[in-house]
Amino acid sequence: MKAQADDWAFVTADDRLRKNKPERAALRSSGLHGFVFAKGFAKTLMHQRASLLLWRWPDMQQIMLDAPGPALHELPLNKNSKLSALPF
C-alpha cells in the first residue's frame, strides 16, 4: 500500500518555519500536517518533552483525521491547553 500525505506529519521545535517563505511554500506543496512546539520547549527537560509528545499524540491524530493537510499547529507546553492552528 502506498503512503499518502495524510499518513505523514512532522514535529519540530523550529518556529522559524512560519517566517521562512520557501519553507512555508514547501509545506503547502507537501500536503503534510506540521506540529510546532510552543516557545519555551527548548528549555524543557528531555523526558518532559517526550512525555508531552506522547500525551498529545491522540490529539495530533484526531487533527489529522478531521482536517486535510497541509496545516500547521502549535503544541502547547501545558497539557491542559488546546492545540492551536497556526497561519502559514
mmCIF file as gemmi writes it, N, C-alpha and C atoms, coordinates in Angstrom:
data_model
loop_
_atom_site.group_PDB
_atom_site.id
_atom_site.type_symbol
_atom_site.label_atom_id
_atom_site.label_alt_id
_atom_site.label_comp_id
_atom_site.label_asym_id
_atom_site.label_entity_id
_atom_site.label_seq_id
_atom_site.pdbx_PDB_ins_code
_atom_site.Cartn_x
_atom_site.Cartn_y
_atom_site.Cartn_z
_atom_site.occupancy
_atom_site.B_iso_or_equiv
_atom_site.pdbx_formal_charge
_atom_site.auth_seq_id
_atom_site.auth_asym_id
_atom_site.pdbx_PDB_model_num
ATOM 1 N N . MET Axp A 1 ? 0.847 -1.179 0 1 0 ? 1 A 1
ATOM 2 C CA . MET Axp A 1 ? 0 0 0 1 0 ? 1 A 1
ATOM 3 C C . MET Axp A 1 ? 0.891 1.239 0 1 0 ? 1 A 1
ATOM 4 N N . LYS Axp A 2 ? 0.579 2.193 -0.842 1 0 ? 2 A 1
ATOM 5 C CA . LYS Axp A 2 ? 1.364 3.412 -0.954 1 0 ? 2 A 1
ATOM 6 C C . LYS Axp A 2 ? 0.96 4.412 0.13 1 0 ? 2 A 1
ATOM 7 N N . ALA Axp A 3 ? 1.963 5.03 0.732 1 0 ? 3 A 1
ATOM 8 C CA . ALA Axp A 3 ? 1.692 6.035 1.775 1 0 ? 3 A 1
ATOM 9 C C . ALA Axp A 3 ? 1.118 7.296 1.143 1 0 ? 3 A 1
ATOM 10 N N . GLN Axp A 4 ? 0.144 7.876 1.792 1 0 ? 4 A 1
ATOM 11 C CA . GLN Axp A 4 ? -0.478 9.114 1.36 1 0 ? 4 A 1
ATOM 12 C C . GLN Axp A 4 ? 0.033 10.255 2.228 1 0 ? 4 A 1
ATOM 13 N N . ALA Axp A 5 ? -0.125 11.486 1.758 1 0 ? 5 A 1
ATOM 14 C CA . ALA Axp A 5 ? 0.298 12.652 2.536 1 0 ? 5 A 1
ATOM 15 C C . ALA Axp A 5 ? -0.441 12.701 3.869 1 0 ? 5 A 1
ATOM 16 N N . ASP Axp A 6 ? -1.686 12.2 3.907 1 0 ? 6 A 1
ATOM 17 C CA . ASP Axp A 6 ? -2.466 12.212 5.145 1 0 ? 6 A 1
ATOM 18 C C . ASP Axp A 6 ? -1.889 11.267 6.202 1 0 ? 6 A 1
ATOM 19 N N . ASP Axp A 7 ? -1.032 10.338 5.776 1 0 ? 7 A 1
ATOM 20 C CA . ASP Axp A 7 ? -0.443 9.376 6.688 1 0 ? 7 A 1
ATOM 21 C C . ASP Axp A 7 ? 0.797 9.926 7.388 1 0 ? 7 A 1
ATOM 22 N N . TRP Axp A 8 ? 1.259 11.077 6.976 1 0 ? 8 A 1
ATOM 23 C CA . TRP Axp A 8 ? 2.52 11.607 7.458 1 0 ? 8 A 1
ATOM 24 C C . TRP Axp A 8 ? 2.341 12.983 8.098 1 0 ? 8 A 1
ATOM 25 N N . ALA Axp A 9 ? 3.199 13.252 9.068 1 0 ? 9 A 1
ATOM 26 C CA . ALA Axp A 9 ? 3.234 14.56 9.714 1 0 ? 9 A 1
ATOM 27 C C . ALA Axp A 9 ? 4.667 14.792 10.179 1 0 ? 9 A 1
ATOM 28 N N . PHE Axp A 10 ? 4.96 16.015 10.53 1 0 ? 10 A 1
ATOM 29 C CA . PHE Axp A 10 ? 6.27 16.291 11.112 1 0 ? 10 A 1
ATOM 30 C C . PHE Axp A 10 ? 6.083 17.106 12.382 1 0 ? 10 A 1
ATOM 31 N N . VAL Axp A 11 ? 7.039 16.956 13.281 1 0 ? 11 A 1
ATOM 32 C CA . VAL Axp A 11 ? 7.046 17.669 14.558 1 0 ? 11 A 1
ATOM 33 C C . VAL Axp A 11 ? 8.381 18.398 14.63 1 0 ? 11 A 1
ATOM 34 N N . THR Axp A 12 ? 8.325 19.674 15.007 1 0 ? 12 A 1
ATOM 35 C CA . THR Axp A 12 ? 9.547 20.464 15.083 1 0 ? 12 A 1
ATOM 36 C C . THR Axp A 12 ? 9.46 21.466 16.231 1 0 ? 12 A 1
ATOM 37 N N . ALA Axp A 13 ? 10.606 21.884 16.687 1 0 ? 13 A 1
ATOM 38 C CA . ALA Axp A 13 ? 10.678 22.967 17.667 1 0 ? 13 A 1
ATOM 39 C C . ALA Axp A 13 ? 11.167 24.242 16.988 1 0 ? 13 A 1
ATOM 40 N N . ASP Axp A 14 ? 11.367 24.183 15.685 1 0 ? 14 A 1
ATOM 41 C CA . ASP Axp A 14 ? 11.88 25.317 14.917 1 0 ? 14 A 1
ATOM 42 C C . ASP Axp A 14 ? 10.73 26.216 14.465 1 0 ? 14 A 1
ATOM 43 N N . ASP Axp A 15 ? 10.488 27.258 15.234 1 0 ? 15 A 1
ATOM 44 C CA . ASP Axp A 15 ? 9.389 28.186 14.951 1 0 ? 15 A 1
ATOM 45 C C . ASP Axp A 15 ? 9.665 29.052 13.725 1 0 ? 15 A 1
ATOM 46 N N . ARG Axp A 16 ? 10.902 29.077 13.254 1 0 ? 16 A 1
ATOM 47 C CA . ARG Axp A 16 ? 11.229 29.888 12.076 1 0 ? 16 A 1
ATOM 48 C C . ARG Axp A 16 ? 10.494 29.405 10.836 1 0 ? 16 A 1
ATOM 49 N N . LEU Axp A 17 ? 9.965 28.204 10.89 1 0 ? 17 A 1
ATOM 50 C CA . LEU Axp A 17 ? 9.217 27.646 9.765 1 0 ? 17 A 1
ATOM 51 C C . LEU Axp A 17 ? 8.101 28.58 9.318 1 0 ? 17 A 1
ATOM 52 N N . ARG Axp A 18 ? 7.467 29.229 10.277 1 0 ? 18 A 1
ATOM 53 C CA . ARG Axp A 18 ? 6.345 30.119 9.941 1 0 ? 18 A 1
ATOM 54 C C . ARG Axp A 18 ? 6.803 31.388 9.252 1 0 ? 18 A 1
ATOM 55 N N . LYS Axp A 19 ? 8.041 31.788 9.408 1 0 ? 19 A 1
ATOM 56 C CA . LYS Axp A 19 ? 8.528 33.05 8.873 1 0 ? 19 A 1
ATOM 57 C C . LYS Axp A 19 ? 9.322 32.899 7.578 1 0 ? 19 A 1
ATOM 58 N N . ASN Axp A 20 ? 9.744 31.695 7.274 1 0 ? 20 A 1
ATOM 59 C CA . ASN Axp A 20 ? 10.572 31.453 6.103 1 0 ? 20 A 1
ATOM 60 C C . ASN Axp A 20 ? 9.68 31.1 4.91 1 0 ? 20 A 1
ATOM 61 N N . LYS Axp A 21 ? 9.6 32.009 3.936 1 0 ? 21 A 1
ATOM 62 C CA . LYS Axp A 21 ? 8.675 31.826 2.803 1 0 ? 21 A 1
ATOM 63 C C . LYS Axp A 21 ? 8.928 30.549 2.013 1 0 ? 21 A 1
ATOM 64 N N . PRO Axp A 22 ? 10.179 30.207 1.667 1 0 ? 22 A 1
ATOM 65 C CA . PRO Axp A 22 ? 10.389 28.955 0.926 1 0 ? 22 A 1
ATOM 66 C C . PRO Axp A 22 ? 9.964 27.711 1.715 1 0 ? 22 A 1
ATOM 67 N N . GLU Axp A 23 ? 10.192 27.707 3.02 1 0 ? 23 A 1
ATOM 68 C CA . GLU Axp A 23 ? 9.78 26.56 3.828 1 0 ? 23 A 1
ATOM 69 C C . GLU Axp A 23 ? 8.258 26.464 3.912 1 0 ? 23 A 1
ATOM 70 N N . ARG Axp A 24 ? 7.585 27.598 4.031 1 0 ? 24 A 1
ATOM 71 C CA . ARG Axp A 24 ? 6.12 27.59 4.049 1 0 ? 24 A 1
ATOM 72 C C . ARG Axp A 24 ? 5.575 27.074 2.717 1 0 ? 24 A 1
ATOM 73 N N . ALA Axp A 25 ? 6.192 27.504 1.627 1 0 ? 25 A 1
ATOM 74 C CA . ALA Axp A 25 ? 5.753 27.036 0.308 1 0 ? 25 A 1
ATOM 75 C C . ALA Axp A 25 ? 5.96 25.527 0.174 1 0 ? 25 A 1
ATOM 76 N N . ALA Axp A 26 ? 7.069 25.029 0.682 1 0 ? 26 A 1
ATOM 77 C CA . ALA Axp A 26 ? 7.33 23.586 0.638 1 0 ? 26 A 1
ATOM 78 C C . ALA Axp A 26 ? 6.309 22.829 1.475 1 0 ? 26 A 1
ATOM 79 N N . LEU Axp A 27 ? 5.951 23.373 2.625 1 0 ? 27 A 1
ATOM 80 C CA . LEU Axp A 27 ? 4.939 22.733 3.477 1 0 ? 27 A 1
ATOM 81 C C . LEU Axp A 27 ? 3.6 22.679 2.756 1 0 ? 27 A 1
ATOM 82 N N . ARG Axp A 28 ? 3.208 23.785 2.155 1 0 ? 28 A 1
ATOM 83 C CA . ARG Axp A 28 ? 1.925 23.813 1.435 1 0 ? 28 A 1
ATOM 84 C C . ARG Axp A 28 ? 1.901 22.778 0.307 1 0 ? 28 A 1
ATOM 85 N N . SER Axp A 29 ? 2.982 22.696 -0.446 1 0 ? 29 A 1
ATOM 86 C CA . SER Axp A 29 ? 3.004 21.779 -1.583 1 0 ? 29 A 1
ATOM 87 C C . SER Axp A 29 ? 3.112 20.323 -1.153 1 0 ? 29 A 1
ATOM 88 N N . SER Axp A 30 ? 3.605 20.073 0.064 1 0 ? 30 A 1
ATOM 89 C CA . SER Axp A 30 ? 3.753 18.697 0.539 1 0 ? 30 A 1
ATOM 90 C C . SER Axp A 30 ? 2.421 18.08 0.954 1 0 ? 30 A 1
ATOM 91 N N . GLY Axp A 31 ? 1.494 18.925 1.411 1 0 ? 31 A 1
ATOM 92 C CA . GLY Axp A 31 ? 0.217 18.418 1.898 1 0 ? 31 A 1
ATOM 93 C C . GLY Axp A 31 ? 0.29 17.845 3.302 1 0 ? 31 A 1
ATOM 94 N N . LEU Axp A 32 ? 1.411 18.031 3.985 1 0 ? 32 A 1
ATOM 95 C CA . LEU Axp A 32 ? 1.615 17.448 5.306 1 0 ? 32 A 1
ATOM 96 C C . LEU Axp A 32 ? 1.008 18.291 6.421 1 0 ? 32 A 1
ATOM 97 N N . HIS Axp A 33 ? 0.781 17.645 7.536 1 0 ? 33 A 1
ATOM 98 C CA . HIS Axp A 33 ? 0.442 18.322 8.778 1 0 ? 33 A 1
ATOM 99 C C . HIS Axp A 33 ? 1.743 18.566 9.512 1 0 ? 33 A 1
ATOM 100 N N . GLY Axp A 34 ? 1.908 19.767 10.05 1 0 ? 34 A 1
ATOM 101 C CA . GLY Axp A 34 ? 3.083 20.089 10.837 1 0 ? 34 A 1
ATOM 102 C C . GLY Axp A 34 ? 2.674 20.486 12.24 1 0 ? 34 A 1
ATOM 103 N N . PHE Axp A 35 ? 3.474 20.092 13.197 1 0 ? 35 A 1
ATOM 104 C CA . PHE Axp A 35 ? 3.236 20.426 14.591 1 0 ? 35 A 1
ATOM 105 C C . PHE Axp A 35 ? 4.49 21.095 15.133 1 0 ? 35 A 1
ATOM 106 N N . VAL Axp A 36 ? 4.327 22.327 15.623 1 0 ? 36 A 1
ATOM 107 C CA . VAL Axp A 36 ? 5.44 23.121 16.134 1 0 ? 36 A 1
ATOM 108 C C . VAL Axp A 36 ? 5.278 23.247 17.643 1 0 ? 36 A 1
ATOM 109 N N . PHE Axp A 37 ? 6.33 22.898 18.38 1 0 ? 37 A 1
ATOM 110 C CA . PHE Axp A 37 ? 6.281 23.072 19.829 1 0 ? 37 A 1
ATOM 111 C C . PHE Axp A 37 ? 6.282 24.556 20.17 1 0 ? 37 A 1
ATOM 112 N N . ALA Axp A 38 ? 5.573 24.9 21.22 1 0 ? 38 A 1
ATOM 113 C CA . ALA Axp A 38 ? 5.466 26.286 21.667 1 0 ? 38 A 1
ATOM 114 C C . ALA Axp A 38 ? 6.824 26.788 22.166 1 0 ? 38 A 1
ATOM 115 N N . LYS Axp A 39 ? 6.93 28.114 22.225 1 0 ? 39 A 1
ATOM 116 C CA . LYS Axp A 39 ? 8.147 28.72 22.754 1 0 ? 39 A 1
ATOM 117 C C . LYS Axp A 39 ? 8.396 28.198 24.168 1 0 ? 39 A 1
ATOM 118 N N . GLY Axp A 40 ? 9.632 28.056 24.522 1 0 ? 40 A 1
ATOM 119 C CA . GLY Axp A 40 ? 9.985 27.529 25.826 1 0 ? 40 A 1
ATOM 120 C C . GLY Axp A 40 ? 10.241 26.035 25.808 1 0 ? 40 A 1
ATOM 121 N N . PHE Axp A 41 ? 9.92 25.397 24.709 1 0 ? 41 A 1
ATOM 122 C CA . PHE Axp A 41 ? 10.118 23.955 24.593 1 0 ? 41 A 1
ATOM 123 C C . PHE Axp A 41 ? 11.592 23.589 24.721 1 0 ? 41 A 1
ATOM 124 N N . ALA Axp A 42 ? 12.481 24.375 24.161 1 0 ? 42 A 1
ATOM 125 C CA . ALA Axp A 42 ? 13.912 24.073 24.197 1 0 ? 42 A 1
ATOM 126 C C . ALA Axp A 42 ? 14.459 24.086 25.626 1 0 ? 42 A 1
ATOM 127 N N . LYS Axp A 43 ? 13.788 24.797 26.508 1 0 ? 43 A 1
ATOM 128 C CA . LYS Axp A 43 ? 14.24 24.877 27.904 1 0 ? 43 A 1
ATOM 129 C C . LYS Axp A 43 ? 13.669 23.74 28.752 1 0 ? 43 A 1
ATOM 130 N N . THR Axp A 44 ? 12.82 22.926 28.168 1 0 ? 44 A 1
ATOM 131 C CA . THR Axp A 44 ? 12.169 21.837 28.88 1 0 ? 44 A 1
ATOM 132 C C . THR Axp A 44 ? 13.081 20.61 28.885 1 0 ? 44 A 1
ATOM 133 N N . LEU Axp A 45 ? 13.088 19.891 29.975 1 0 ? 45 A 1
ATOM 134 C CA . LEU Axp A 45 ? 13.907 18.681 30.082 1 0 ? 45 A 1
ATOM 135 C C . LEU Axp A 45 ? 13.46 17.631 29.065 1 0 ? 45 A 1
ATOM 136 N N . MET Axp A 46 ? 14.412 16.83 28.604 1 0 ? 46 A 1
ATOM 137 C CA . MET Axp A 46 ? 14.151 15.851 27.539 1 0 ? 46 A 1
ATOM 138 C C . MET Axp A 46 ? 13.011 14.892 27.9 1 0 ? 46 A 1
ATOM 139 N N . HIS Axp A 47 ? 12.979 14.379 29.109 1 0 ? 47 A 1
ATOM 140 C CA . HIS Axp A 47 ? 11.917 13.426 29.456 1 0 ? 47 A 1
ATOM 141 C C . HIS Axp A 47 ? 10.553 14.121 29.488 1 0 ? 47 A 1
ATOM 142 N N . GLN Axp A 48 ? 10.524 15.412 29.796 1 0 ? 48 A 1
ATOM 143 C CA . GLN Axp A 48 ? 9.258 16.141 29.766 1 0 ? 48 A 1
ATOM 144 C C . GLN Axp A 48 ? 8.824 16.4 28.328 1 0 ? 48 A 1
ATOM 145 N N . ARG Axp A 49 ? 9.777 16.617 27.443 1 0 ? 49 A 1
ATOM 146 C CA . ARG Axp A 49 ? 9.455 16.768 26.006 1 0 ? 49 A 1
ATOM 147 C C . ARG Axp A 49 ? 8.815 15.495 25.472 1 0 ? 49 A 1
ATOM 148 N N . ALA Axp A 50 ? 9.444 14.362 25.788 1 0 ? 50 A 1
ATOM 149 C CA . ALA Axp A 50 ? 8.913 13.073 25.325 1 0 ? 50 A 1
ATOM 150 C C . ALA Axp A 50 ? 7.518 12.827 25.891 1 0 ? 50 A 1
ATOM 151 N N . SER Axp A 51 ? 7.346 13.146 27.161 1 0 ? 51 A 1
ATOM 152 C CA . SER Axp A 51 ? 6.039 12.974 27.803 1 0 ? 51 A 1
ATOM 153 C C . SER Axp A 51 ? 4.976 13.828 27.117 1 0 ? 51 A 1
ATOM 154 N N . LEU Axp A 52 ? 5.317 15.063 26.822 1 0 ? 52 A 1
ATOM 155 C CA . LEU Axp A 52 ? 4.369 15.964 26.17 1 0 ? 52 A 1
ATOM 156 C C . LEU Axp A 52 ? 3.975 15.443 24.79 1 0 ? 52 A 1
ATOM 157 N N . LEU Axp A 53 ? 4.945 14.965 24.047 1 0 ? 53 A 1
ATOM 158 C CA . LEU Axp A 53 ? 4.655 14.448 22.714 1 0 ? 53 A 1
ATOM 159 C C . LEU Axp A 53 ? 3.729 13.232 22.805 1 0 ? 53 A 1
ATOM 160 N N . LEU Axp A 54 ? 3.987 12.325 23.721 1 0 ? 54 A 1
ATOM 161 C CA . LEU Axp A 54 ? 3.121 11.155 23.879 1 0 ? 54 A 1
ATOM 162 C C . LEU Axp A 54 ? 1.734 11.545 24.381 1 0 ? 54 A 1
ATOM 163 N N . TRP Axp A 55 ? 1.679 12.52 25.277 1 0 ? 55 A 1
ATOM 164 C CA . TRP Axp A 55 ? 0.392 12.996 25.812 1 0 ? 55 A 1
ATOM 165 C C . TRP Axp A 55 ? -0.471 13.573 24.691 1 0 ? 55 A 1
ATOM 166 N N . ARG Axp A 56 ? 0.17 14.279 23.773 1 0 ? 56 A 1
ATOM 167 C CA . ARG Axp A 56 ? -0.552 14.963 22.689 1 0 ? 56 A 1
ATOM 168 C C . ARG Axp A 56 ? -0.807 14.096 21.466 1 0 ? 56 A 1
ATOM 169 N N . TRP Axp A 57 ? -0.222 12.907 21.418 1 0 ? 57 A 1
ATOM 170 C CA . TRP Axp A 57 ? -0.328 12.071 20.219 1 0 ? 57 A 1
ATOM 171 C C . TRP Axp A 57 ? -1.779 11.841 19.785 1 0 ? 57 A 1
ATOM 172 N N . PRO Axp A 58 ? -2.707 11.467 20.672 1 0 ? 58 A 1
ATOM 173 C CA . PRO Axp A 58 ? -4.104 11.286 20.239 1 0 ? 58 A 1
ATOM 174 C C . PRO Axp A 58 ? -4.714 12.57 19.667 1 0 ? 58 A 1
ATOM 175 N N . ASP Axp A 59 ? -4.38 13.714 20.255 1 0 ? 59 A 1
ATOM 176 C CA . ASP Axp A 59 ? -4.887 14.994 19.726 1 0 ? 59 A 1
ATOM 177 C C . ASP Axp A 59 ? -4.355 15.244 18.32 1 0 ? 59 A 1
ATOM 178 N N . MET Axp A 60 ? -3.099 14.931 18.12 1 0 ? 60 A 1
ATOM 179 C CA . MET Axp A 60 ? -2.476 15.134 16.808 1 0 ? 60 A 1
ATOM 180 C C . MET Axp A 60 ? -3.131 14.227 15.768 1 0 ? 60 A 1
ATOM 181 N N . GLN Axp A 61 ? -3.367 12.977 16.136 1 0 ? 61 A 1
ATOM 182 C CA . GLN Axp A 61 ? -4.02 12.053 15.213 1 0 ? 61 A 1
ATOM 183 C C . GLN Axp A 61 ? -5.431 12.528 14.861 1 0 ? 61 A 1
ATOM 184 N N . GLN Axp A 62 ? -6.156 13.029 15.847 1 0 ? 62 A 1
ATOM 185 C CA . GLN Axp A 62 ? -7.518 13.496 15.598 1 0 ? 62 A 1
ATOM 186 C C . GLN Axp A 62 ? -7.519 14.695 14.651 1 0 ? 62 A 1
ATOM 187 N N . ILE Axp A 63 ? -6.584 15.606 14.847 1 0 ? 63 A 1
ATOM 188 C CA . ILE Axp A 63 ? -6.484 16.764 13.947 1 0 ? 63 A 1
ATOM 189 C C . ILE Axp A 63 ? -6.221 16.306 12.526 1 0 ? 63 A 1
ATOM 190 N N . MET Axp A 64 ? -5.351 15.324 12.372 1 0 ? 64 A 1
ATOM 191 C CA . MET Axp A 64 ? -5.024 14.835 11.032 1 0 ? 64 A 1
ATOM 192 C C . MET Axp A 64 ? -6.222 14.153 10.379 1 0 ? 64 A 1
ATOM 193 N N . LEU Axp A 65 ? -7.066 13.521 11.185 1 0 ? 65 A 1
ATOM 194 C CA . LEU Axp A 65 ? -8.257 12.881 10.635 1 0 ? 65 A 1
ATOM 195 C C . LEU Axp A 65 ? -9.342 13.894 10.287 1 0 ? 65 A 1
ATOM 196 N N . ASP Axp A 66 ? -9.46 14.938 11.098 1 0 ? 66 A 1
ATOM 197 C CA . ASP Axp A 66 ? -10.543 15.909 10.94 1 0 ? 66 A 1
ATOM 198 C C . ASP Axp A 66 ? -10.301 16.923 9.825 1 0 ? 66 A 1
ATOM 199 N N . ALA Axp A 67 ? -9.061 17.322 9.646 1 0 ? 67 A 1
ATOM 200 C CA . ALA Axp A 67 ? -8.769 18.395 8.689 1 0 ? 67 A 1
ATOM 201 C C . ALA Axp A 67 ? -7.738 17.924 7.672 1 0 ? 67 A 1
ATOM 202 N N . PRO Axp A 68 ? -7.979 18.202 6.413 1 0 ? 68 A 1
ATOM 203 C CA . PRO Axp A 68 ? -6.988 17.815 5.41 1 0 ? 68 A 1
ATOM 204 C C . PRO Axp A 68 ? -5.741 18.685 5.517 1 0 ? 68 A 1
ATOM 205 N N . GLY Axp A 69 ? -4.626 18.12 5.143 1 0 ? 69 A 1
ATOM 206 C CA . GLY Axp A 69 ? -3.373 18.889 5.102 1 0 ? 69 A 1
ATOM 207 C C . GLY Axp A 69 ? -3.34 19.7 3.829 1 0 ? 69 A 1
ATOM 208 N N . PRO Axp A 70 ? -2.498 20.635 3.697 1 0 ? 70 A 1
ATOM 209 C CA . PRO Axp A 70 ? -1.464 20.985 4.655 1 0 ? 70 A 1
ATOM 210 C C . PRO Axp A 70 ? -2.024 21.852 5.779 1 0 ? 70 A 1
ATOM 211 N N . ALA Axp A 71 ? -1.429 21.708 6.937 1 0 ? 71 A 1
ATOM 212 C CA . ALA Axp A 71 ? -1.829 22.504 8.09 1 0 ? 71 A 1
ATOM 213 C C . ALA Axp A 71 ? -0.655 22.584 9.053 1 0 ? 71 A 1
ATOM 214 N N . LEU Axp A 72 ? -0.655 23.63 9.858 1 0 ? 72 A 1
ATOM 215 C CA . LEU Axp A 72 ? 0.394 23.823 10.845 1 0 ? 72 A 1
ATOM 216 C C . LEU Axp A 72 ? -0.288 24.122 12.173 1 0 ? 72 A 1
ATOM 217 N N . HIS Axp A 73 ? 0.14 23.423 13.22 1 0 ? 73 A 1
ATOM 218 C CA . HIS Axp A 73 ? -0.459 23.564 14.546 1 0 ? 73 A 1
ATOM 219 C C . HIS Axp A 73 ? 0.631 23.745 15.59 1 0 ? 73 A 1
ATOM 220 N N . GLU Axp A 74 ? 0.278 24.439 16.674 1 0 ? 74 A 1
ATOM 221 C CA . GLU Axp A 74 ? 1.212 24.627 17.77 1 0 ? 74 A 1
ATOM 222 C C . GLU Axp A 74 ? 0.874 23.664 18.903 1 0 ? 74 A 1
ATOM 223 N N . LEU Axp A 75 ? 1.905 22.988 19.412 1 0 ? 75 A 1
ATOM 224 C CA . LEU Axp A 75 ? 1.752 22.101 20.554 1 0 ? 75 A 1
ATOM 225 C C . LEU Axp A 75 ? 2.119 22.885 21.807 1 0 ? 75 A 1
ATOM 226 N N . PRO Axp A 76 ? 1.135 23.217 22.64 1 0 ? 76 A 1
ATOM 227 C CA . PRO Axp A 76 ? 1.438 23.999 23.839 1 0 ? 76 A 1
ATOM 228 C C . PRO Axp A 76 ? 2.175 23.164 24.882 1 0 ? 76 A 1
ATOM 229 N N . LEU Axp A 77 ? 2.915 23.817 25.742 1 0 ? 77 A 1
ATOM 230 C CA . LEU Axp A 77 ? 3.637 23.123 26.805 1 0 ? 77 A 1
ATOM 231 C C . LEU Axp A 77 ? 2.707 22.654 27.91 1 0 ? 77 A 1
ATOM 232 N N . ASN Axp A 78 ? 1.6 23.342 28.089 1 0 ? 78 A 1
ATOM 233 C CA . ASN Axp A 78 ? 0.63 22.97 29.115 1 0 ? 78 A 1
ATOM 234 C C . ASN Axp A 78 ? -0.249 21.837 28.586 1 0 ? 78 A 1
ATOM 235 N N . LYS Axp A 79 ? -0.288 20.736 29.294 1 0 ? 79 A 1
ATOM 236 C CA . LYS Axp A 79 ? -1.065 19.574 28.84 1 0 ? 79 A 1
ATOM 237 C C . LYS Axp A 79 ? -2.555 19.838 28.792 1 0 ? 79 A 1
ATOM 238 N N . ASN Axp A 80 ? -3.023 20.838 29.51 1 0 ? 80 A 1
ATOM 239 C CA . ASN Axp A 80 ? -4.454 21.139 29.531 1 0 ? 80 A 1
ATOM 240 C C . ASN Axp A 80 ? -4.879 22.139 28.461 1 0 ? 80 A 1
ATOM 241 N N . SER Axp A 81 ? -3.926 22.739 27.782 1 0 ? 81 A 1
ATOM 242 C CA . SER Axp A 81 ? -4.25 23.711 26.727 1 0 ? 81 A 1
ATOM 243 C C . SER Axp A 81 ? -4.538 22.974 25.424 1 0 ? 81 A 1
ATOM 244 N N . LYS Axp A 82 ? -5.343 23.597 24.594 1 0 ? 82 A 1
ATOM 245 C CA . LYS Axp A 82 ? -5.674 23.013 23.303 1 0 ? 82 A 1
ATOM 246 C C . LYS Axp A 82 ? -4.614 23.325 22.267 1 0 ? 82 A 1
ATOM 247 N N . LEU Axp A 83 ? -4.473 22.451 21.296 1 0 ? 83 A 1
ATOM 248 C CA . LEU Axp A 83 ? -3.598 22.713 20.165 1 0 ? 83 A 1
ATOM 249 C C . LEU Axp A 83 ? -4.244 23.824 19.343 1 0 ? 83 A 1
ATOM 250 N N . SER Axp A 84 ? -3.439 24.705 18.829 1 0 ? 84 A 1
ATOM 251 C CA . SER Axp A 84 ? -3.995 25.797 18.04 1 0 ? 84 A 1
ATOM 252 C C . SER Axp A 84 ? -3.449 25.764 16.625 1 0 ? 84 A 1
ATOM 253 N N . ALA Axp A 85 ? -4.311 26.102 15.684 1 0 ? 85 A 1
ATOM 254 C CA . ALA Axp A 85 ? -3.9 26.193 14.283 1 0 ? 85 A 1
ATOM 255 C C . ALA Axp A 85 ? -3.064 27.454 14.093 1 0 ? 85 A 1
ATOM 256 N N . LEU Axp A 86 ? -2.008 27.336 13.322 1 0 ? 86 A 1
ATOM 257 C CA . LEU Axp A 86 ? -1.138 28.471 13.03 1 0 ? 86 A 1
ATOM 258 C C . LEU Axp A 86 ? -1.315 28.89 11.582 1 0 ? 86 A 1
ATOM 259 N N . PRO Axp A 87 ? -1.323 30.177 11.335 1 0 ? 87 A 1
ATOM 260 C CA . PRO Axp A 87 ? -1.383 30.62 9.94 1 0 ? 87 A 1
ATOM 261 C C . PRO Axp A 87 ? -0.046 30.354 9.264 1 0 ? 87 A 1
ATOM 262 N N . PHE Axp A 88 ? -0.119 29.99 8.022 1 0 ? 88 A 1
ATOM 263 C CA . PHE Axp A 88 ? 1.113 29.829 7.254 1 0 ? 88 A 1
ATOM 264 C C . PHE Axp A 88 ? 0.811 30.134 5.837 1 0 ? 88 A 1
